[in-house]
Amino acid sequence: MVLFLRTALRNSFSGYGELIQNNLELVHTYSLSLDSDSGIRKDKFLEVPQIVWGLNNQKIAFARACLTAKFLNRTLLMPSLSASLFYKEIDLLQPISFDKVFQFEKFNSLCNGFVQLGRYSDFLNRTGVFELQKGSGRKWTVERDLDQLKQAREDPTDGFEVIRIVLKNPFLWHDHWPVKDYAKVFECLVLVDEFAKEADKVVSKIREVGRSIRSTTESLQNGVDRVPYVAVHMRIEIDWMIHCKKLEQRSHISEICSSKEEILQRVGNIIDLKTPTVVYLAVADTLLEDSSILSGWKQGLLPFEKKKLGVDGIYNKYPYLIQSAIDYEVCLRADVFVGNSFSTFSSLIVLERTQKMIRMGVNSSCGADARWPSYAYNILGDQSNGPQRWMTNMSDSSLGAISYGSNAISCWGY
């Protein structure tokens, strides 16, 4: 009876639960009519294939699966993520449970009333499983995909306890949801304590190094022993450069690839960047042996990557997915972030930083004194040959610009 009353009381209050209490309000506009007041059924489920590829592609795929389940008024059965970065060898993907990376209960608490995760132990198998195959190819349009989902909300499909979507990875599903819906899901993703503490260690080490290079007479604001740092997500690996060159040719866009020299020059031209300061380089492990990435920086900008910083041992304990998750947190917390607008890693960091600024009442980072600014080094800014200031367009009707990149960015969060 206690459980029943708790559930009834919880469902009687619409909205986003603890998100509102934590001042994380966002005004939602929906591409589709998603009634967030109706609650999510906990006796009907959606099951999706193992989620694959890079960390942030996996986060997008997970959010897309959550929003699809919401549209069907179903609980999403907790999916498997992929610890490694294999694209085709499915047997080498090293599946890892969602709750080994992100906090399961915390997710449901923060996203209460919006989306819901369930465990396979909640599955009673009373009415069986309906397998739903998403179409593919040019003839499978956004409209046809949406029609299929609408039909799945009706009987007889809706009568099944589980709808299992087969074959296609959620990242490749058609996108029907606005940026603000994705942002709401991302806000509910909290790293498990083990990995959050590892990110704390890396950030503490960066600030410790920064403290040692700054004047001992410099006053620290409010007496807090906190030293700012810059994080740069450098995409200059050989495989990335091959990919981005092909992408530039196909899309007829010249602002995708950036050489090391261009990155160094544009970061060095950021206006009002206080020096001396530590510049943390979020780079692939293959670049850790390349000492050239640490040379050529503007005087006052002191570059460190995980090996020079002495924290590579923290990263080496974990598979690719966790290493990327730690680096994501380090970049997210930086006082200044500089990335590539065609990278999902950079794009999702900027999205979260945009949310942070909007919650502070700041809708634009165009001013020189904007707090928590982000930049895209692959796009030339308006001033001093520096990088373009970058905020996510939170009113966009789809996540396409973030999923696949764009050079149509600005310093407005809208």
C-alpha positions in Angstrom: 0.0 0.0 0.0 2.9 2.4 0.8 4.4 1.7 -2.6 1.0 2.3 -4.2 0.5 5.6 -2.5 4.0 6.8 -3.3 3.5 5.9 -7.0 0.1 7.6 -7.0 1.4 10.8 -5.3 4.4 10.9 -7.7 2.2 10.6 -10.8 -0.2 13.2 -9.5 2.5 15.9 -9.8 3.5 16.7 -13.4 6.6 18.3 -14.7 10.2 17.3 -14.1 10.5 16.5 -10.4 13.9 17.3 -8.9 15.0 19.2 -12.0 12.7 22.1 -11.0 14.0 22.0 -7.4 17.5 22.3 -8.7 16.8 25.3 -10.9 17.2 23.4 -14.1 14.0 24.8 -15.7 13.9 24.9 -19.4 10.9 25.9 -21.5 10.0 22.9 -23.8 8.6 23.2 -27.3 7.8 19.9 -29.0 8.0 19.0 -32.6 5.4 16.4 -31.7 2.5 16.4 -29.3 4.3 14.8 -26.3 2.1 15.2 -23.2 4.6 15.3 -20.3 1.7 15.4 -17.8 0.4 12.0 -18.7 3.2 10.1 -17.0 5.0 7.1 -18.4 3.4 3.6 -18.2 5.5 1.2 -16.1 3.9 -1.9 -17.3 4.7 -1.4 -21.0 8.3 -1.3 -22.3 10.5 -0.5 -25.3 13.6 -2.5 -26.0 16.4 -1.3 -28.3 19.6 -2.9 -29.8 22.9 -2.5 -28.1 24.1 1.1 -28.4 27.4 1.5 -30.2 30.1 3.9 -31.4 31.7 6.9 -29.6 30.5 8.1 -26.2 28.5 11.0 -27.4 27.0 9.1 -30.3 25.9 6.6 -27.7 24.4 9.4 -25.5 22.5 10.7 -28.5 21.3 7.2 -29.4 20.2 6.7 -25.8 18.3 10.0 -25.7 16.6 9.2 -29.0 15.6 5.8 -27.6 14.2 7.5 -24.4 12.2 10.0 -26.5 10.9 7.2 -28.7 9.7 5.3 -25.6 8.1 8.5 -24.3 6.2 8.9 -27.6 4.9 5.4 -27.2 4.1 6.1 -23.5 6.4 3.2 -22.5 9.3 2.7 -20.1 12.7 2.1 -21.9 14.3 -1.1 -20.8 17.8 -0.2 -19.7 20.0 -0.7 -22.7 23.6 -1.9 -23.1 26.2 0.6 -24.0 29.6 -0.3 -25.7 32.8 0.0 -23.8 35.0 -0.2 -26.9 35.1 1.6 -30.2 34.6 -1.0 -32.9 32.2 -0.1 -35.7 31.6 -3.4 -37.5 32.9 -6.3 -35.3 29.8 -6.5 -33.1 31.3 -9.4 -31.1 34.1 -7.1 -30.0 32.0 -4.3 -28.8 32.4 -5.2 -25.1 28.8 -4.4 -23.9 28.5 -2.5 -20.6 25.3 -2.0 -18.7 24.0 1.6 -18.6 24.1 1.5 -14.8 27.8 0.7 -14.8 28.4 4.2 -16.3 25.5 6.4 -15.3 23.4 6.4 -12.1 20.2 4.5 -12.8 18.1 5.8 -9.8 19.4 9.3 -10.2 18.4 9.3 -13.9 14.8 8.2 -13.0 14.7 10.8 -10.2 15.8 13.7 -12.4 13.7 12.7 -15.4 10.7 11.7 -13.3 7.5 12.4 -15.4 9.4 13.0 -18.6 11.1 9.7 -19.5 11.7 6.5 -17.5 14.2 3.6 -17.4 13.2 0.1 -16.4 15.1 -3.1 -15.6 14.5 -6.4 -17.3 13.4 -7.8 -13.9 10.3 -5.5 -14.3 9.4 -7.4 -17.5 6.6 -9.9 -16.6 6.3 -11.5 -20.1 2.5 -11.7 -19.8 1.6 -10.5 -23.3 4.9 -11.3 -25.1 7.2 -9.2 -27.4 6.4 -7.5 -30.6 9.4 -7.0 -32.9 9.3 -3.7 -34.8 11.8 -3.3 -37.7 12.6 0.2 -38.7 13.0 0.7 -42.4 16.1 1.8 -44.2 17.2 3.3 -47.5 16.0 6.5 -49.2 12.4 5.4 -49.4 12.2 5.2 -45.6 11.5 8.9 -45.0 11.0 10.8 -41.7 7.3 10.8 -42.4 7.1 7.0 -42.9 9.1 6.5 -39.7 6.8 8.7 -37.8 3.7 6.9 -39.2 5.2 3.6 -38.0 5.6 5.0 -34.5 2.0 6.3 -34.5 0.7 2.9 -35.5 2.8 1.3 -32.7 0.7 3.4 -30.3 -2.4 1.6 -31.4 -3.6 -1.9 -30.9 -2.7 -4.6 -31.6 0.9 -3.5 -31.3 0.3 -1.5 -28.2 -1.2 -4.5 -26.5 2.2 -6.2 -26.2 4.1 -5.8 -23.0 7.4 -5.2 -24.9 8.0 -3.5 -28.3 11.4 -4.6 -29.4 13.0 -2.5 -32.2 15.5 -4.6 -34.1 18.5 -4.2 -36.4 19.0 -0.4 -36.5 21.1 1.4 -33.9 19.1 4.2 -32.3 21.7 6.8 -33.5 20.6 6.0 -37.0 16.8 6.4 -36.4 15.1 9.4 -37.9 15.0 12.4 -35.6 11.6 13.7 -34.5 12.5 15.5 -31.3 13.6 19.1 -30.6 16.9 20.0 -29.0 15.3 20.9 -25.7 13.9 17.4 -25.3 17.3 15.9 -25.9 18.8 18.4 -23.5 16.4 17.3 -20.8 17.5 13.7 -21.1 21.2 14.7 -21.1 20.7 16.6 -17.9 19.6 13.4 -16.2 22.8 11.6 -17.1 25.0 11.6 -14.0 28.3 9.5 -13.9 28.6 6.9 -11.3 30.6 8.0 -8.3 33.7 6.0 -9.3 34.2 7.8 -12.6 33.0 11.2 -11.3 35.8 11.0 -8.6 38.4 10.2 -11.3 37.3 13.4 -13.2 37.6 15.3 -10.0 41.2 14.1 -9.6 42.1 15.3 -13.2 40.5 18.7 -12.7 42.3 19.1 -9.3 45.6 18.3 -10.9 45.0 20.8 -13.7 44.2 23.5 -11.1 47.2 22.5 -9.0 49.5 23.0 -12.0 47.8 26.3 -12.7 48.2 27.4 -9.2 51.9 26.8 -9.3 52.4 29.0 -12.4 50.4 31.9 -11.2 51.6 34.7 -9.0 51.3 33.9 -5.4 50.2 37.5 -4.7 47.2 37.1 -7.1 44.0 37.3 -5.1 41.5 34.5 -5.6 37.9 35.5 -5.9 35.8 35.1 -2.7 38.8 33.4 -1.1 38.2 30.2 -3.0 41.3 28.4 -4.0 40.2 27.9 -7.6 42.4 28.5 -10.7 40.8 28.8 -14.2 41.9 26.7 -17.1 41.2 26.3 -20.8 40.2 23.0 -22.4 40.8 22.4 -26.1 39.3 19.3 -27.9 42.0 18.8 -30.6 40.7 16.7 -33.6 43.9 16.2 -35.6 44.2 12.4 -35.7 44.9 10.9 -39.1 41.6 9.1 -39.4 39.7 12.3 -38.5 41.6 14.4 -41.0 40.8 11.8 -43.8 37.1 11.9 -42.8 36.8 15.6 -42.5 38.5 16.2 -45.9 36.0 13.9 -47.5 33.2 15.6 -45.7 34.4 19.0 -46.9 34.4 17.7 -50.5 30.9 16.2 -50.3 29.3 19.1 -48.5 31.3 21.9 -50.2 32.2 23.4 -46.8 35.7 24.5 -46.1 35.3 25.0 -42.4 35.5 21.5 -41.0 39.1 20.5 -40.8 41.7 22.4 -38.7 45.4 21.8 -38.6 47.4 22.0 -35.4 48.8 25.3 -36.5 45.4 26.8 -37.1 44.1 25.6 -33.7 47.1 27.1 -31.9 46.8 30.4 -33.8 43.0 30.8 -33.2 43.1 29.8 -29.5 46.0 32.2 -29.0 43.8 35.0 -30.5 40.9 34.6 -28.0 40.2 38.1 -26.6 40.7 38.7 -22.9 42.1 35.3 -22.2 43.9 35.8 -18.9 47.5 34.4 -18.8 49.4 32.6 -17.7 46.9 29.7 -17.8 46.9 26.0 -18.3 45.5 24.7 -21.6 44.3 21.1 -21.2 44.4 19.2 -24.5 41.8 16.6 -24.9 43.4 14.4 -27.5 43.4 10.8 -28.6 45.9 8.4 -27.0 47.7 8.1 -30.4 48.8 11.7 -30.0 50.3 11.4 -26.6 53.6 10.4 -28.0 53.6 13.4 -30.4 55.5 16.1 -28.5 54.8 18.6 -31.3 51.2 19.2 -30.0 52.8 20.8 -26.9 55.0 23.3 -28.9 54.1 26.5 -30.7 51.5 27.8 -28.3 51.3 31.6 -27.6 53.3 32.8 -24.7 51.3 32.5 -21.5 49.3 29.5 -22.7 50.8 26.4 -21.1 49.6 23.2 -22.8 49.2 19.9 -20.9 47.8 16.6 -22.0 47.1 13.7 -19.7 50.6 12.2 -20.0 52.4 15.4 -19.3 49.9 16.2 -16.5 50.7 12.8 -15.0 47.2 11.5 -15.0 47.4 9.0 -17.8 47.4 6.2 -15.2 43.9 7.2 -14.3 42.7 6.8 -17.9 44.6 3.7 -18.6 42.7 1.7 -16.0 39.5 2.0 -18.1 38.1 1.1 -21.5 37.6 3.7 -24.2 34.0 4.7 -23.1 35.1 5.6 -19.6 38.2 7.4 -20.7 36.0 9.5 -23.0 33.5 10.1 -20.2 36.2 11.4 -17.9 37.6 13.7 -20.6 34.1 15.0 -21.3 33.7 16.0 -17.6 37.1 17.7 -17.6 36.2 19.8 -20.7 32.7 20.5 -19.4 34.1 22.1 -16.2 36.7 24.2 -18.0 36.4 28.0 -17.7 36.9 28.3 -21.4 36.2 25.5 -23.9 37.4 25.3 -27.5 36.3 22.5 -29.8 35.2 21.6 -33.4 31.6 22.2 -34.4 31.6 19.0 -36.5 32.4 16.8 -33.4 29.6 15.3 -31.3 32.0 15.4 -28.3 32.5 19.1 -28.7 28.8 19.8 -29.6 27.4 18.1 -26.5 29.8 19.9 -24.3 28.7 23.2 -25.7 25.0 22.2 -25.4 25.5 21.6 -21.6 27.5 24.8 -21.2 24.8 26.7 -23.0 22.2 25.3 -20.6 24.4 26.3 -17.7 24.6 29.9 -19.1 20.9 30.1 -19.7 20.1 29.0 -16.2 22.3 31.9 -15.1 20.1 34.2 -17.2 22.7 34.6 -20.0 21.3 34.0 -23.5 24.3 35.2 -25.4 28.1 34.8 -25.1 28.8 37.6 -27.6 30.2 40.0 -25.0 33.9 39.9 -24.2 33.2 39.3 -20.5 30.8 36.4 -20.9 31.2 33.6 -18.3 31.8 30.0 -19.3 32.4 30.9 -23.0 32.8 28.2 -25.7 34.4 28.5 -29.1 34.7 26.6 -32.4 38.3 26.7 -33.7 37.3 25.4 -37.1 35.3 28.6 -37.8 37.0 32.0 -38.0 35.4 34.5 -35.6 34.5 38.1 -36.1 37.3 39.6 -34.2 41.1 39.3 -34.0 41.3 36.2 -36.1 40.2 34.1 -33.2 37.7 31.2 -33.1 33.9 31.7 -33.5 32.0 32.1 -30.2 29.6 29.2 -29.9 26.3 28.5 -28.1 23.8 25.8 -29.0 20.6 26.9 -30.6 18.2 25.6 -28.0 15.1 26.4 -30.1 16.2 24.1 -33.0 13.5 21.6 -34.0 16.0 18.7 -34.3 19.4 17.5 -33.1 20.7 17.3 -36.7 23.3 20.1 -36.3 24.7 18.4 -33.3 24.6 14.8 -34.5 26.3 15.5 -37.8 27.9 19.0 -37.2 27.4 22.4 -38.7 29.2 25.6 -39.4 26.1 27.7 -39.0 26.7 28.5 -35.3 26.6 31.7 -33.3 27.0 33.1 -29.9 23.3 33.1 -29.2 21.5 30.3 -27.3 18.0 31.6 -28.3 
